[in-house]
């Protein structure tokens, strides 16, 4: 596989701010990550592990495919 990297994007910040009153600190605590990790994920700079992605979706109360998008156009 060459060329562009496949992108995994997320809607964590939008969901966190619109539907819950979770801070980045509280989300990080509840999913077992650091605030810096949550900041990086929300900024699209870091794709979480599959387990962390599921934890985040669970804490936000959303199906994983509502929180994360996968662009398969490079496959």
N, CA, C and O atoms as CSV, one atom per row, in Angstrom:
chain,resi,resn,atom,element,x,y,z
A,1,UNK,N,N,0.849,-1.182,0.000
A,1,UNK,CA,C,0.000,0.000,0.000
A,1,UNK,C,C,0.887,1.235,0.000
A,1,UNK,O,O,1.786,1.355,0.833
A,2,UNK,N,N,0.649,2.125,-0.899
A,2,UNK,CA,C,1.409,3.355,-0.929
A,2,UNK,C,C,0.464,4.523,-0.961
A,2,UNK,O,O,-0.748,4.369,-0.807
A,3,UNK,N,N,1.025,5.686,-1.161
A,3,UNK,CA,C,0.192,6.871,-1.300
A,3,UNK,C,C,-0.308,7.405,0.025
A,3,UNK,O,O,0.352,7.294,1.058
A,4,UNK,N,N,-1.508,7.995,-0.037
A,4,UNK,CA,C,-2.121,8.628,1.121
A,4,UNK,C,C,-2.397,7.642,2.243
A,4,UNK,O,O,-2.703,6.474,2.003
A,5,UNK,N,N,-2.285,8.129,3.466
A,5,UNK,CA,C,-2.658,7.324,4.619
A,5,UNK,C,C,-4.176,7.275,4.751
A,5,UNK,O,O,-4.860,8.267,4.499
A,6,UNK,N,N,-4.691,6.132,5.141
A,6,UNK,CA,C,-6.118,6.022,5.429
A,6,UNK,C,C,-6.418,6.856,6.668
A,6,UNK,O,O,-5.651,6.841,7.630
A,7,UNK,N,N,-7.503,7.564,6.645
A,7,UNK,CA,C,-7.836,8.465,7.750
A,7,UNK,C,C,-8.949,7.903,8.623
A,7,UNK,O,O,-9.975,7.429,8.135
A,8,UNK,N,N,-8.719,7.971,9.911
A,8,UNK,CA,C,-9.767,7.724,10.894
A,8,UNK,C,C,-10.018,9.066,11.548
A,8,UNK,O,O,-9.119,9.650,12.153
A,9,UNK,N,N,-11.229,9.549,11.427
A,9,UNK,CA,C,-11.582,10.821,12.040
A,9,UNK,C,C,-12.602,10.569,13.144
A,9,UNK,O,O,-13.169,9.481,13.245
A,10,UNK,N,N,-12.828,11.583,13.967
A,10,UNK,CA,C,-13.756,11.390,15.078
A,10,UNK,C,C,-14.580,12.643,15.325
A,10,UNK,O,O,-14.275,13.734,14.844
A,11,UNK,N,N,-15.637,12.434,16.098
A,11,UNK,CA,C,-16.567,13.494,16.462
A,11,UNK,C,C,-16.641,13.631,17.986
A,11,UNK,O,O,-17.659,14.064,18.527
A,12,UNK,N,N,-15.579,13.268,18.660
A,12,UNK,CA,C,-15.578,13.239,20.132
A,12,UNK,C,C,-15.902,14.604,20.715
A,12,UNK,O,O,-16.796,14.730,21.551
A,13,UNK,N,N,-15.182,15.619,20.279
A,13,UNK,CA,C,-15.374,16.955,20.860
A,13,UNK,C,C,-16.813,17.430,20.667
A,13,UNK,O,O,-17.437,17.915,21.610
A,14,UNK,N,N,-17.336,17.294,19.461
A,14,UNK,CA,C,-18.706,17.738,19.181
A,14,UNK,C,C,-19.702,17.005,20.087
A,14,UNK,O,O,-20.579,17.629,20.685
A,15,UNK,N,N,-19.563,15.685,20.185
A,15,UNK,CA,C,-20.483,14.895,21.013
A,15,UNK,C,C,-20.308,15.242,22.486
A,15,UNK,O,O,-21.284,15.414,23.217
A,16,UNK,N,N,-19.072,15.341,22.902
A,16,UNK,CA,C,-18.773,15.634,24.313
A,16,UNK,C,C,-19.376,16.966,24.722
A,16,UNK,O,O,-19.942,17.082,25.809
A,17,UNK,N,N,-19.262,17.973,23.864
A,17,UNK,CA,C,-19.768,19.304,24.220
A,17,UNK,C,C,-21.273,19.444,24.023
A,17,UNK,O,O,-21.924,20.169,24.776
A,18,UNK,N,N,-21.833,18.772,23.038
A,18,UNK,CA,C,-23.254,18.936,22.724
A,18,UNK,C,C,-24.177,18.060,23.562
A,18,UNK,O,O,-25.282,18.478,23.910
A,19,UNK,N,N,-23.742,16.876,23.881
A,19,UNK,CA,C,-24.655,15.914,24.509
A,19,UNK,C,C,-24.315,15.566,25.940
A,19,UNK,O,O,-25.110,14.931,26.633
A,20,UNK,N,N,-23.159,15.970,26.383
A,20,UNK,CA,C,-22.767,15.656,27.759
A,20,UNK,C,C,-22.098,16.873,28.359
A,20,UNK,O,O,-21.831,17.851,27.660
A,21,UNK,N,N,-21.832,16.816,29.629
A,21,UNK,CA,C,-21.082,17.900,30.256
A,21,UNK,C,C,-19.691,17.401,30.658
A,21,UNK,O,O,-19.088,17.910,31.603
A,22,UNK,N,N,-19.202,16.417,29.942
A,22,UNK,CA,C,-17.881,15.859,30.235
A,22,UNK,C,C,-16.766,16.809,29.837
A,22,UNK,O,O,-16.758,17.343,28.728
A,23,UNK,N,N,-15.842,17.012,30.733
A,23,UNK,CA,C,-14.621,17.727,30.377
A,23,UNK,C,C,-13.637,16.734,29.781
A,23,UNK,O,O,-13.832,15.522,29.878
A,24,UNK,N,N,-12.588,17.244,29.170
A,24,UNK,CA,C,-11.537,16.360,28.667
A,24,UNK,C,C,-10.919,15.576,29.817
A,24,UNK,O,O,-10.602,14.396,29.664
A,25,UNK,N,N,-10.750,16.213,30.947
A,25,UNK,CA,C,-10.169,15.553,32.119
A,25,UNK,C,C,-11.048,14.393,32.581
A,25,UNK,O,O,-10.549,13.302,32.857
A,26,UNK,N,N,-12.358,14.633,32.663
A,26,UNK,CA,C,-13.278,13.594,33.117
A,26,UNK,C,C,-13.377,12.453,32.108
A,26,UNK,O,O,-13.398,11.285,32.496
A,27,UNK,N,N,-13.438,12.781,30.822
A,27,UNK,CA,C,-13.462,11.737,29.802
A,27,UNK,C,C,-12.201,10.894,29.893
A,27,UNK,O,O,-12.268,9.665,29.853
A,28,UNK,N,N,-11.064,11.540,30.013
A,28,UNK,CA,C,-9.791,10.826,30.129
A,28,UNK,C,C,-9.803,9.892,31.336
A,28,UNK,O,O,-9.402,8.732,31.234
A,29,UNK,N,N,-10.260,10.396,32.472
A,29,UNK,CA,C,-10.315,9.577,33.692
A,29,UNK,C,C,-11.203,8.362,33.496
A,29,UNK,O,O,-10.845,7.252,33.890
A,30,UNK,N,N,-12.366,8.574,32.884
A,30,UNK,CA,C,-13.331,7.489,32.735
A,30,UNK,C,C,-12.905,6.430,31.725
A,30,UNK,O,O,-13.327,5.278,31.825
A,31,UNK,N,N,-12.076,6.804,30.756
A,31,UNK,CA,C,-11.632,5.825,29.754
A,31,UNK,C,C,-10.231,5.286,30.046
A,31,UNK,O,O,-9.750,4.404,29.335
A,32,UNK,N,N,-9.573,5.809,31.084
A,32,UNK,CA,C,-8.247,5.321,31.451
A,32,UNK,C,C,-7.134,5.869,30.573
A,32,UNK,O,O,-6.175,5.165,30.257
A,33,UNK,N,N,-7.269,7.135,30.179
A,33,UNK,CA,C,-6.252,7.775,29.343
A,33,UNK,C,C,-5.844,9.090,30.007
A,33,UNK,O,O,-6.390,9.463,31.045
A,34,UNK,N,N,-4.895,9.778,29.411
A,34,UNK,CA,C,-4.506,11.093,29.915
A,34,UNK,C,C,-5.289,12.167,29.166
A,34,UNK,O,O,-5.822,11.926,28.083
A,35,UNK,N,N,-5.347,13.344,29.759
A,35,UNK,CA,C,-5.998,14.472,29.084
A,35,UNK,C,C,-5.266,14.780,27.782
A,35,UNK,O,O,-5.898,15.111,26.779
A,36,UNK,N,N,-3.947,14.674,27.790
A,36,UNK,CA,C,-3.164,14.940,26.588
A,36,UNK,C,C,-3.552,13.985,25.461
A,36,UNK,O,O,-3.596,14.385,24.297
A,37,UNK,N,N,-3.831,12.732,25.796
A,37,UNK,CA,C,-4.270,11.763,24.790
A,37,UNK,C,C,-5.607,12.178,24.203
A,37,UNK,O,O,-5.793,12.137,22.986
A,38,UNK,N,N,-6.544,12.579,25.061
A,38,UNK,CA,C,-7.862,13.016,24.580
A,38,UNK,C,C,-7.718,14.257,23.697
A,38,UNK,O,O,-8.377,14.354,22.663
A,39,UNK,N,N,-6.874,15.194,24.088
A,39,UNK,CA,C,-6.632,16.387,23.274
A,39,UNK,C,C,-6.131,15.992,21.895
A,39,UNK,O,O,-6.619,16.501,20.886
A,40,UNK,N,N,-5.161,15.086,21.845
A,40,UNK,CA,C,-4.587,14.657,20.563
A,40,UNK,C,C,-5.605,13.934,19.694
A,40,UNK,O,O,-5.640,14.133,18.480
A,41,UNK,N,N,-6.429,13.102,20.306
A,41,UNK,CA,C,-7.451,12.381,19.541
A,41,UNK,C,C,-8.479,13.369,18.996
A,41,UNK,O,O,-8.825,13.309,17.816
A,42,UNK,N,N,-8.972,14.275,19.838
A,42,UNK,CA,C,-9.962,15.259,19.397
A,42,UNK,C,C,-9.418,16.146,18.278
A,42,UNK,O,O,-10.172,16.578,17.406
A,43,UNK,N,N,-8.126,16.414,18.300
A,43,UNK,CA,C,-7.496,17.271,17.282
A,43,UNK,C,C,-7.137,16.499,16.013
A,43,UNK,O,O,-6.517,17.050,15.103
A,44,UNK,N,N,-7.523,15.237,15.954
A,44,UNK,CA,C,-7.261,14.379,14.785
A,44,UNK,C,C,-5.761,14.135,14.584
A,44,UNK,O,O,-5.331,13.822,13.474
A,45,UNK,N,N,-4.973,14.274,15.633
A,45,UNK,CA,C,-3.526,14.057,15.536
A,45,UNK,C,C,-3.137,12.636,15.899
A,45,UNK,O,O,-2.008,12.213,15.651
A,46,UNK,N,N,-4.072,11.896,16.488
A,46,UNK,CA,C,-3.777,10.568,16.996
A,46,UNK,C,C,-5.031,9.706,16.867
A,46,UNK,O,O,-6.121,10.121,17.261
A,47,UNK,N,N,-4.869,8.514,16.316
A,47,UNK,CA,C,-5.982,7.551,16.256
A,47,UNK,C,C,-5.836,6.603,17.441
A,47,UNK,O,O,-4.781,5.994,17.613
A,48,UNK,N,N,-6.864,6.470,18.248
A,48,UNK,CA,C,-6.763,5.617,19.429
A,48,UNK,C,C,-6.734,4.146,19.060
A,48,UNK,O,O,-7.102,3.757,17.952
A,49,UNK,N,N,-6.291,3.342,20.005
A,49,UNK,CA,C,-6.375,1.891,19.841
A,49,UNK,C,C,-7.846,1.510,19.731
A,49,UNK,O,O,-8.726,2.287,20.101
A,50,UNK,N,N,-8.100,0.332,19.229
A,50,UNK,CA,C,-9.477,-0.127,19.098
A,50,UNK,C,C,-10.160,-0.175,20.465
A,50,UNK,O,O,-11.313,0.234,20.601
A,51,UNK,N,N,-9.455,-0.668,21.465
A,51,UNK,CA,C,-10.042,-0.735,22.807
A,51,UNK,C,C,-10.380,0.650,23.340
A,51,UNK,O,O,-11.462,0.851,23.892
A,52,UNK,N,N,-9.470,1.607,23.182
A,52,UNK,CA,C,-9.739,2.964,23.660
A,52,UNK,C,C,-10.884,3.597,22.876
A,52,UNK,O,O,-11.695,4.322,23.452
A,53,UNK,N,N,-10.960,3.337,21.592
A,53,UNK,CA,C,-12.065,3.861,20.788
A,53,UNK,C,C,-13.400,3.346,21.321
A,53,UNK,O,O,-14.354,4.113,21.448
A,54,UNK,N,N,-13.471,2.066,21.629
A,54,UNK,CA,C,-14.710,1.500,22.183
A,54,UNK,C,C,-15.018,2.094,23.554
A,54,UNK,O,O,-16.179,2.363,23.861
A,55,UNK,N,N,-14.003,2.300,24.373
A,55,UNK,CA,C,-14.221,2.896,25.705
A,55,UNK,C,C,-14.788,4.310,25.571
A,55,UNK,O,O,-15.726,4.683,26.275
A,56,UNK,N,N,-14.207,5.088,24.659
A,56,UNK,CA,C,-14.672,6.457,24.440
A,56,UNK,C,C,-16.128,6.456,23.983
A,56,UNK,O,O,-16.948,7.198,24.524
A,57,UNK,N,N,-16.451,5.637,23.004
A,57,UNK,CA,C,-17.827,5.560,22.515
A,57,UNK,C,C,-18.784,5.158,23.639
A,57,UNK,O,O,-19.871,5.724,23.759
A,58,UNK,N,N,-18.390,4.193,24.451
A,58,UNK,CA,C,-19.232,3.736,25.562
A,58,UNK,C,C,-19.496,4.874,26.552
A,58,UNK,O,O,-20.637,5.104,26.952
A,59,UNK,N,N,-18.442,5.576,26.939
A,59,UNK,CA,C,-18.600,6.668,27.905
A,59,UNK,C,C,-19.458,7.792,27.321
A,59,UNK,O,O,-20.243,8.410,28.040
A,60,UNK,N,N,-19.314,8.054,26.032
A,60,UNK,CA,C,-20.133,9.087,25.390
A,60,UNK,C,C,-21.565,8.617,25.137
A,60,UNK,O,O,-22.428,9.425,24.792
A,61,UNK,N,N,-21.827,7.314,25.304
A,61,UNK,CA,C,-23.175,6.783,25.107
A,61,UNK,C,C,-23.587,6.714,23.656
A,61,UNK,O,O,-24.769,6.839,23.334
A,62,UNK,N,N,-22.613,6.515,22.769
A,62,UNK,CA,C,-22.870,6.484,21.330
A,62,UNK,C,C,-22.289,5.220,20.716
A,62,UNK,O,O,-21.297,4.693,21.221
A,63,UNK,N,N,-22.891,4.719,19.627
A,63,UNK,CA,C,-22.276,3.613,18.895
A,63,UNK,C,C,-20.933,4.075,18.329
A,63,UNK,O,O,-20.769,5.246,17.987
A,64,UNK,N,N,-19.998,3.174,18.233
A,64,UNK,CA,C,-18.655,3.538,17.787
A,64,UNK,C,C,-18.661,4.202,16.412
A,64,UNK,O,O,-17.842,5.082,16.145
A,65,UNK,N,N,-19.581,3.784,15.536
A,65,UNK,CA,C,-19.603,4.382,14.197
A,65,UNK,C,C,-20.233,5.774,14.176
A,65,UNK,O,O,-20.218,6.435,13.137
A,66,UNK,N,N,-20.779,6.225,15.285
A,66,UNK,CA,C,-21.229,7.609,15.406
A,66,UNK,C,C,-20.108,8.506,15.935
A,66,UNK,O,O,-20.137,9.723,15.757
A,67,UNK,N,N,-19.132,7.891,16.580
A,67,UNK,CA,C,-18.019,8.635,17.168
A,67,UNK,C,C,-16.832,8.696,16.216
A,67,UNK,O,O,-16.148,9.717,16.132
A,68,UNK,N,N,-16.586,7.593,15.494
A,68,UNK,CA,C,-15.422,7.495,14.606
A,68,UNK,C,C,-15.858,7.210,13.175
A,68,UNK,O,O,-16.818,6.479,12.933
A,69,UNK,N,N,-15.132,7.804,12.237
A,69,UNK,CA,C,-15.337,7.560,10.803
A,69,UNK,C,C,-14.067,6.955,10.226
A,69,UNK,O,O,-12.957,7.329,10.605
A,70,UNK,N,N,-14.243,6.025,9.313
A,70,UNK,CA,C,-13.133,5.402,8.608
A,70,UNK,C,C,-13.322,5.653,7.127
A,70,UNK,O,O,-14.379,5.349,6.575
A,71,UNK,N,N,-12.302,6.207,6.475
A,71,UNK,CA,C,-12.369,6.471,5.039
A,71,UNK,C,C,-11.623,5.366,4.302
A,71,UNK,O,O,-10.392,5.360,4.280
A,72,UNK,N,N,-12.356,4.428,3.695
A,72,UNK,CA,C,-11.723,3.299,3.012
A,72,UNK,C,C,-11.305,3.604,1.572
A,72,UNK,O,O,-10.963,2.681,0.833
A,73,UNK,N,N,-11.323,4.857,1.160
A,73,UNK,CA,C,-11.068,5.188,-0.236
A,73,UNK,C,C,-9.676,4.781,-0.709
A,73,UNK,O,O,-9.457,4.660,-1.915
A,74,UNK,N,N,-8.743,4.571,0.188
A,74,UNK,CA,C,-7.388,4.161,-0.196
A,74,UNK,C,C,-7.232,2.652,-0.305
A,74,UNK,O,O,-6.174,2.167,-0.704
A,75,UNK,N,N,-8.270,1.907,0.043
A,75,UNK,CA,C,-8.131,0.444,0.025
A,75,UNK,C,C,-8.203,-0.084,-1.382
A,75,UNK,O,O,-8.106,-1.293,-1.594
